[in-house]
Amino acid sequence: MPALTNRTAIISAAMLLCVGHVWAQEPVILEGEDFARAGAWKARPWTESYFCASFASDFLSRQAFLGAPAQCDQSVAQIAFAVPADGKYALFARYACPYMHNVAFEVVIQQGGRTVYFDRFGRIQEPKIWPFGGGIQPMATYDWGGGDNMVYEGGTDAFRLRAGPARALLIAGPQDEPAAERQVDALLLMDYDQGHAKISSRYSYLPLDGLLTQSGDVFLRITNPANAPGPVVVDLTTTEHSPYWVHGRDWRTPKTLGAQGYVEGKPQPGDFLPVGATSPWVEIGSRLDRLNESTLKAQVQYQDAKAPGIDIIFEFATPDAEDGKRLVRRIRYRDPGSRPVRFAVPGNVPKNGDIRTAEEELERILAYVRSLPKEGRTPERIGIRGVFTTHFMASELSDRARTLSDRIRREMIGDANEVGLEVESLGDEIGLKLAAKSPESDAAFREYLKGLGLQPSDVLSPEALADAQDPWSLVELEYEDRETNPRLWYHSQVFGYENGSLLELKERTEAIQAKSGGRVYTGANYSPHPVYWPREQQWVRPFKLGALTMPWSEDYVWGIPEVSPQVTGYLTDVFRCAAKYRDLPIVFYVMPHEPGNTPRSFRLSYYSALAHGAKLIHHFCVTPVVTAYTENYVSSEFLPMYREIHDIARELGVFEDLLIEGRVRPAQVAMLISGVTDLWDPSPNYNHERKCLYYALRQAGVPVDFLTEDDIAEGRLDGYKALYISASHLHSGAAKALTEWVSRGGVVWSSAGGGLLDEYNRPNDAMLALFGLSSGEITEHDRLPDTKHTLPRLRPADGMRLSLPGLEPVALPALATTQTLEPAGGARSVGMFHNGSPAAVLNRLGKGQALLIGGFPGAAYVSPAIPARPWDRGTTDAAMAHFLPTDFDPHAREVILWAARQAGIVPDVTLSAPLVEWTAIDSPAGTALMLINWTGQPVRDLRITVRGQLGGAIVSSLEQGRLKPEQDGNVWCVTMPLGLTDCIMVRNAQEDGQ
């Protein structure tokens, strides 16, 4: 073995490869799992890899890899292979590279008893070829987190090989920390000169993946049976697992198979395969994906265009050792129609020749769902969309495939697709545009300002107005210059949002409502990722203004480094804030797509949406790959997910009447969603802290409602006892109303920020006075775009020691953002940073209190619960993507709960187990007490204590059946086991049995 040396060549920027051309020589692909293993190396399936999902780059060649632990003794795996021709070669390794982790391994190529190639791969510092425009760099990250980290490395060093036998070795051993598992997908050996001569940057989206086909591995022939309608040819096209055609493959252009093999040009009479004849074998592997299942479409064309139906035999084969063919599947396809035949083709036909028609795939799923227990009942009032529905499936399906799809849907969700609310989508994953600048919009803007009681002198400087004959003529929309004219910029932003996309949506909404008599709601799916930041301008204001009438979002939590599916409740609660003005229903996309999601995570997100107020559930696209038209699907290899969809639908049907007519019980704690902060501060930190505070409160059994600045200014804070703030800015009108509310006995709790800047980005005098400060300068040390990705690696910027009244002194790290606090007046310091300066101030105002902490206690609460594991996109509950954190900081939680306790808040429900969330939904028929267990482990004896008189109400559990509560004065209690989720139904006696 040669001495280990560092790589000397640097990968050229020209090496952003993907093929949009035909290579003169096919690459030699050495699959990791095919290597003979020794030591720690093990062949493992795709489902155990770091990156296994239904989209992006989360795929492995042949759906398997060669793995070794993060640390191990030196282990060697090897494989013999044939070099196709003499030449100069380059080698690329495709492997999983979790963000900021070493996955070091070595590759050796030997021929003729000597080493001709050696290199190291997988070290953090080495440049790699990244997907999605990540370029060539040692370690890329993306806005959505490091979840697309299947990379290529190598290709820089040329080495010579002779035609004939050779051997490749993979070596794993001890490596530098931070270390992750070695997961080697494949090695690609390519002609060096051809590779460099034909590099194209046009297909840089998924570099090199276009080469990973089943070229030479799969063959097809057809037989035209004796009783067929007539001579025939078949057009073959392939649909990739990605619908966006990012691999650079020309598979949509049909190749026609006839009597002599592939037909050149338009079929002539002699090209049609006669009745009773069989075509030659043709190679089709080069039009089939190696990274995932492909959909092969066969369009049958008879010479007589009017020939009825289809009757044809398809035979699929792989090469055998004798250069012959090994038959893997023979399918006789008959159909009275003449639609395309669709085949589900696995990514590894030589080892898994289970090629199935779309109809066979659907029959398999139908048989499974029919075998499931039919407990409960399917919904009759709450709709469930996206389960084998035509709109979200491929358009080219046979009548039988559509019939089977209908049967599966009804077995899974009954008639839930046909019931519930009617919604018309006005867009998907939309953003909002500001009103276009024009003379007309400028004139409207001026009228808007006049309506606010403003004058030109309120938005323009004296210098700009000097000698102006008509000062209003100088006022125009200003979207860019926020520094020199912040007042004009702020009002331009507010006007621009309300009169841009929102005005267009409002006009469309009004037309739809007029046409439908108000029966049809309008919505536009809001994509919350990557940071799950519900900005007030998009998530609340459109619904308050009537631009849209159904708040609508999606989860996809399993693809983003978010804390857990509990963020679904966070988003839905913000939507309840938006819905309250017009009593609007909420729809939520709960995505069961697998690989990627898991039944556990799906269930948790589903119940979170329901518990926080969703009235319509959408699964987007529940169908296997062969009938999908999108990268979102539920593979037939993951049947338990089909069961989870089936089972939850039957659970929902049992208590849907309590949900559909019910309302989430109002909270006593409010949390601010500041539109002014959203406009002025692009940092994700305040939203991240707000989410962490939300988790702390909800996990401690404290319900939360969201309020905007407008809500506070309009008096909607009345009725709440405590308000939590994570915001840099606060509207001065809200600050005035907030001060009055505190003086009447309210308690304000704020993380760093405190809304100490107003809507014009000036010091907010009202908020400074509220907290008893003369100043409070913010310093952002680090950004928190996500949680599982960033928080575990974050070093504290400082430390805080807090001494709040009624609590033992607490030491917390100051993470990401800190605030320098200068107390004034009667405020007192109740905390210190390491240098002795104030870290928290408490001010009493009238009957109330205001606490400002100059750090992020929410982030401190969550941080210890997130281990510094490699962020992944795995499809098991053990994956980091599905990891449910539990080791939250109890001291930080007490600091966060301080305001609720000072305000005298006693939750209506208390639970004996931490991290079990409850939500009460009240309806005329009774109450649904939703329970969600965020520990990931069953709770054996959960003690549930509820304030209130039962009277003659009947209490039952979805999972445990009829319960016998203990009544003690004004509380009643039950003790029961809890798995992941449950619903306790408290029904009025006359409603029992609904």
Disulfide bonds with the S-S distance in Angstrom:
none
